[in-house]
């Protein structure tokens, strides 16, 4: 069988170097060996070549197509390239000799799709429909928000005597000063029950890793783990002994008392059933009492009654 070897780019030297390998006698396999010399660290070009058969068609092979193989490769000394003919023709041979994936309309993003034409009429109609749907929702939300009665009062600066100025830490450390601050807020709008009271604290870094880990759940659960203060530093021990509860979270406890009156009559605040059952029965032990709490040089917020166990204190604080 006669073969024509076409190489691109055209180079006679390459044609001589790229010779068929006659050692492998495989009637269905063509092997070409590049015998040229390549210098070290020399960048090689990609060569594309085609092989065509010149064999005359016989009567019995009229329906068979002459094979045509095309490929591309990077030259290297002694490199061997093998191509097998395919009776189906050129397309399958090219697909087999390359690393390209099988053609698919899905992978090539050629599936049929509807693409709207953004005409002025179409855009205006869309906005009108969206407005008709969302305008009533917005009006209902605005009406509901206006009925909410909210009163915000910041009293940390008002409750510090002027003699201390901005020295709030000194005011907290002093034990001979009265730290009781009374603020009266008048509600001029009608408030439906239930009425919720929230307090907001800043600069506590409650999401900081060191602050969150500075507590001992075992110590709060049972008196047997009273000395378990590995993660409570620096609020773990004092000269009098172990701090219960230990850690920065307990040390920075905040406490306020809220009272409500209507027409000079005191309204009772319900404190029952406001804590989780798991907290009362599992998380906080009934035999764990505060000990050496807020007895250091720099005290935190409130003080705890050492005669009340944590399971009851937690309900009160909640």
Number of C-alpha atoms within 10 A of each C-alpha: 7 8 12 10 13 15 18 12 12 12 10 10 9 17 14 11 15 20 14 17 15 10 7 10 10 10 9 9 12 18 17 17 17 20 17 15 11 13 9 6 6 8 11 12 11 11 15 15 16 15 18 15 15 12 10 11 12 9 7 7 10 9 9 12 14 19 17 19 23 19 17 16 14 11 20 18 13 13 14 15 16 12 18 16 18 19 13 13 15 16 12 14 20 18 15 16 15 12 8 9 9 8 9 10 9 9 10 8 9 9 9 8 7 5 6 7 8 9 8 8 8 11 11 11 11 10 11 10 10 10 12 10 11 11 11 11 11 11 11 11 11 11 10 10 10 9 11 12 13 10 9 9 9 10 11 9 11 10 13 17 14 10 8 11 11 12 12 13 12 12 18 16 14 12 9 7 10 9 13 7 11 10 11 8 10 8 11 7 10 9 12 8 6 6 8 5 8 5 10 6 8 6 5 11 11 12 9 9 9 14 16 14 15 22 25 23 15 17 22 27 21 17 16 12 14 20 17 19 24 13 18 22 15 13 23 24 20 15 9 10 11 18 25 28 28 32 24 22 19 20 22 14 13 13 10 10 6 8 9 12 10 8 6 7 8 10 11 9 10 7 11 9 9 12 16 12 10 9 14 17 12 13 18 22 20 18 14 23 21 20 19 19 24 23 15 15 8 12 16 20 14 15 15 18 13 14 10 14 18 25 22 14 16 15 16 12 14 11
